[in-house]
Structures are given as C-alpha cells and as structure tokens.
Amino acid sequence: MFTGIIEEIGSIERMKKSSSSMELTITAGRVLEDVHIGDSISVNGVCLTVTSFSSRQFQVDVMPETFEGTTLRNLSHGSKVNLERAMAANGRFGGHFVNGHVDGIGTIVRIEKVENAWYMDISIPENQSHLFIMKGSVAIDGTSLTVFGVKSNAITISLIPQTRGDTVLGEKKVGDRVNIECDVMAKYFHRFYEAKEQSNNTSSRMSYEFLSRNGFAD
C-alpha cells in the first residue's frame, strides 16, 4: 500500500529485457535508506519487489502481466521514474490509498498553464469513466492527484509547481503515456453495486419462474 506522495525521482541504470518481461536496475537514494530484500517500491505507480540492492541502486523484476499492462515496457536507459516506498504504519498519510496496481494506460492530450497551475487532460479507457468523479482521487504514474474534470474519454488533473518539480510529471509532454490507477474505494463500490444488481436480477427472475411453475403467472 502506498500514499501517492512521491519520495524521489530515480533513473533507469540498466535493463535486461526479453519479449514480455524484464529486470530493471534503478539508481536511487532516499528509498534505499532502510531497504530490505522483498520490500515493495512503487516505480511510476507500479508496485515492484526489491530483489537485490546496493548503496545506490536496487533491482526489480517486471513480470509479463505488468510488462504488457503498464508503461514500464517503454522505459529506456536513463529514463526518470517516480519512486515511493510502501506506506509505514506510523507515518503521515498525505495522499490517498494507492495499491500500485495499474488499471490502464492513458495519453496526455493537453497541457495548459493557468496562473500557478498546469492543467493536464489525460485520455482514459472508456470502460473506466464511471470510476472517476469530480474532486475524486487518481494516481498518475504513482502520484496522488485530484480529478478536476471528467469526460467519457478523458480526465483533467492539475499540477502545482511543487508536484511538477518533485515528480516525473513535470517533464511530460502531449503524447506521452502514463500509468493510471483509479481510486480503490470507487472500484470496491462499483463492484459491490454490480454484485447487488446481479443479485436483484437473479432474485426477480427466480421468483417469476417459481410463480410460473406454480400457476401464479401467465
């Protein structure tokens, strides 16, 4: 579990890539202060497990499902990445609940500076538009942000100067792709609602069939 408050920007030192998986070596500083083998670190919003580390680098494996479903496969030597350690039980909770499980890939379609903010429109899969609400939460490349606009195929988020400077989002351009994780509470609520609707429909159908079999309905 993460908060979406990025701790530092790391860089890809080495990549060992196959057709549908890879091993990444990432240069970092702060996230290595108390690292252990098996720890979880969010890399551009993707929860990955530390397999080895040194004083200035750590390694992670990217399995096929993650390789295919995130932007990690588009990284190259020198690419900058957002890094965050798993949330500490005794730490401050400044963002929102972020699992590090990417729901989809979006594309930046507009960036506009307004006063001290940079508004960014990001395309979303149309089958996920119901998971976003005005002033709800979203994680973009692992960064906890507030949704300021929702359309059927895009959302709008806003970056303050601090966020632009402390995350890789400050270097993004129109056409760049980003990892999107929807608010976990929205996902749970929607799944509960779906199950409830299915249950109601099944109950109604069974009741009608029962009445028909017993001569109480045409």
Secondary structure, 3 states (H helix, E strand, C coil): CECCCCCEEEEEEEEEECCCCEEEEEECCHHHCCCCCCCEEEECCEEEEEEEECCCEEEEEECHHHHHHCHHHHCCCCCEEEEEECCCCCCCCCCCCECCCCCEEEEEEEEEEECCEEEEEEECCHHHHHHCCCCCEEEECCEEEEEEEECCCEEEEEECHHHHHHCHHHHCCCCCEEEEEECHHHHHHHHHHHHHHHHHHHHHHHHHHHHHHCCCCC
